[in-house]
């Protein structure tokens, strides 16, 4: 009987972790190929298979060349500006919108909430057909203001995350502050917003990764070389007459490093923020 139980336990572990290991392999193995190729010389890339290891893992020539040719000094700076400004404005707008939806009852509240939900169902790419002429009329094409204007808009995910945390904050705190003569703005600034730090961290991470990895909007509205970002800089190494995939892989690794570090260091805030309110207490 003990032997049978051990067999059942072993088979249970196999059936549980084998699919997870398989999917992890499917995700990690392509990334390993990218890393291996980034350390190969031009000759190695041409003569060896993509699955073969590079002869020297200390060969950083591809990284140096890719960094200089791609103009990553300017690209990283532009990406940082987009991420910082978008996250800062997004946090303020998202938190204040969630505060109004959570604490106040007004006409059209349900309609406004429905509009936010419906807007999340429409792909943002399809909206660019109508947005582009508007931004062109405002003379924002070819400037950093065009993508910033699109990024700073709040979306339903951010509002939903803030609402989950907002609903956990007792309304009695607002009432006590109002008795002391505090205004709504002061209540939000001194009481509500500081208690929303976990939600704010989640919103910042999700928005930062989204803006940092976005290529479509940045390429559409910031086509000038001086406005190149990390994602549009990768296009320098792609084309009909370009076959330097080792440079492309090196550039991809450089672009991936900030997001990987961000996820590894702050992933607990992502899961806690998204799952907050999923289980009723």
N, C-alpha and C positions, 0 to 999 in steps of 0.2 A: 504493500500500500504506500509506504513512504516513497518508494521508487517511482510509482505511478504519479504521485503528486509532484515529484520533481520534474518528471517528464512534461506534465501538464503546464507547470510553471515555465519551463524552458520554452515549450512551444508557444505559450502565451507571449513571452518576451519577444520571440522571433517574429510572430505575426504582428506585434505592436511596433517594433522598431525597424524591421526590415523595409517596410514602405517608406518610412521617414528617411532612412539612410539612402534609399534609392532616389528620392526626390532631392535630398541634399546633394547627392552626387551630380544630378542633372543640373543643379544650379551652380555648384562650385567648379565643376570641371571646365566649363567654358571660360570662367574667370581665370583659371590656372593657365589655359592656353594663351589668353591675352597677356598674362604676366610673363610667361615663358618667351613669347614672341618679342616682347618689348626689350628683352636683354640680348636678342640675337643681332649679329651684324648683317649687313646687306647680303653678303655672300652666304651666310648661314640661312637666312630667310629664303633665298632662292633654291639652295641645294638640299635643305632638310625639310622634313615633314613638320606640320604644325604641332604634332603630338610629341616631337622630340625635344629633349631638354637643351637649353643653350650651353655652349661650351664654357662660358664664363658668366656667372651671376653678378660679377662686379663690373660688367660693361655698361656704363651709364651714358655712352656716347649718343644713343638714340634719344635719351631723355634730354640731354643738353641741346641736341639739334632740334628736337620737337619744341622745346621751350622757346628757343630763339626764333625759329621759323613761324611758329604759331602766335608769337607776340603775347605770351601768357602773362607777362607782367601787367600789361594793360587789360587783358581779358579777366584776370582774377580781380583786379581793382573794380572794373565795371560790374562784375558779378556780385562783389561784396556790396557795392552801392545799391544795386537792385534788391538784394536780399535784406539789407538792414532797413532801408526806407520802407519797403513793402511790409516787412514784419512789424515795424513800429506802428505804422498807420493801421494795419490790419488788426492788431491787438486792440487798439483804442476803439475802432469802429465796431469790431465784433463784440467786445465786452459791453460797450454802451448799448448796442442793439439788443443784446441778450438781456441786459438789465431792464430795458424798457418793456420787452416782451414778457419778462418774468414778474415784474413788480407792478405794472400798470395795466388797467383795463380801459380800453378805448375803442371807439368805433373803427371797424376795419382791421382789427387786430388779427382775426382769423384769416382774412383775405391777404393781409401782408405776409403772414406765415406761409400761406399756400403759395404765394408768389415766389418766396424763397425756395420752397420745395420744388416747384415746377422749374425754376431756373437751373436747379442742379441736374435736371433730367435732359437739358439741352446741351449737346456738345459745344464746347467753346469755339472749336475750329469753324463750325458752321456760322457762328455769329460774326466772324471776321468780315464776311461779305458786306454786312451792313455797318460794321464798326469802322472799317478802313476809310470809307468816304468821309465819315464824320471827323476822324482824326486828321485826315488830309485837309479838310476845310479849316480846322483849327491850327494847321501848319505844325503839327507835332510829328509828322513822318520824318524819319531820319534823326530823331532826337531820343534821348533816354526818357523823356516825359511820357511818350506814348505807351511803352510797356509798363511804366510805373503807374499810370492812370488805370490800366487794366488789372494790375496786380493788387492794388490797394483796395479794390472792392471786396467786401465781405462775401462769404459764401455760406451755404447751409451747414457744412461740416463744422466750420468754426463756431457758428452760432449755436449749433446743437451741442458741441463740447462745452461751451460756456453755460448753456442752459442747464446741463446736467449738474454742474457744480453750483450754479446759482440757486437751483431748487433745494439744495442741501443747506443753504444758509438761512437761518431762521429769520422770518420777517420781523420778529420782536426786536432784533438789533436795529432795524430801520426805524421802528416806532420809538424806541428809546432815544435814538439820536435826534429824531424830530421833536420829541418833547424837550430836549436840551436846546432846541433852536437851530439845529443843523439843516442846511438846505439839501435838496436831492443831489446836487453836484458834490457837495462835501461828503455826503453819506457814501456816494459811489467812490469818491477818491480816497477817503480815509478808512472806510470799513469794508466795502464790497470788493474793490479791486485788489487790495492786498491779500484777501482770502482766496482770490482766484489764481494764485501763482502756479499751482499745478496745471490748471487748464491753460494758462498763458504759456507755460513751457511746452505743452503739447502743441498748441497752435503755432508757436514759433518754429518748432521742429518741422511740422508738416508743411508749413508755408515756405520755410527756407529751402527744404529739399525740392519742393515743387518749382520754385522760382529758379533755383540753381540749375536744375536739370532741364528746364524748358528750352527748347530750341526754336519751335515754330514762331512764337510771338517775337522773340528777340531777333530772329533772322528776318522776319517780315517787316518790322518797324525800325531795326537798327542795322542796316546793311553796310554802313560805313566801316572801314577798317579801324578807325579810331574808337568806334563803339562796339568792337568785338568783345564777346563774352566767352566763357570757357567752353560752352557748348558750340557756339558758332565758330570758335577757333578750330574745332575738329574738322571743319569743312575744308580747311587749308590742305589737309592731307588726303582728301578724296577727290576723285575726278577721273576722266577717261584716260588721261596721259600720266597719271600718278599711280605708282605701284609700290610705294614705300610703306608697306603695312606695318613694318616694325616701328616706324615713327608714329603711325596712327595708334598702335597699341600702347606705346609709351605715353602718348598724349592722353589716351583713355585712362591709363592708370593714374596719371597726375590729376585728372579731373575727378576720379572716383575716390581718391584718398580723403578729401574733406567730408564727403557724405558718409563714408564708412566710419570714420572717427566719430562723427556726430551721432550716428545710430548706435554704435557700441557704447558710447558714454552716456547717452540719454534715452535709450530705448525703453526703460521702465516708465518714463513719463508718457511716452506714446501710448503704450498699452493701458496704463492707468487712466489716461485721459479719454481714450476711445471707449473703454469698457465701463467708465463711471456712469452709474445710473442704469446699467443693463440689468442688474439684479435689484429687485425691490427689497428694501430693508424693512 
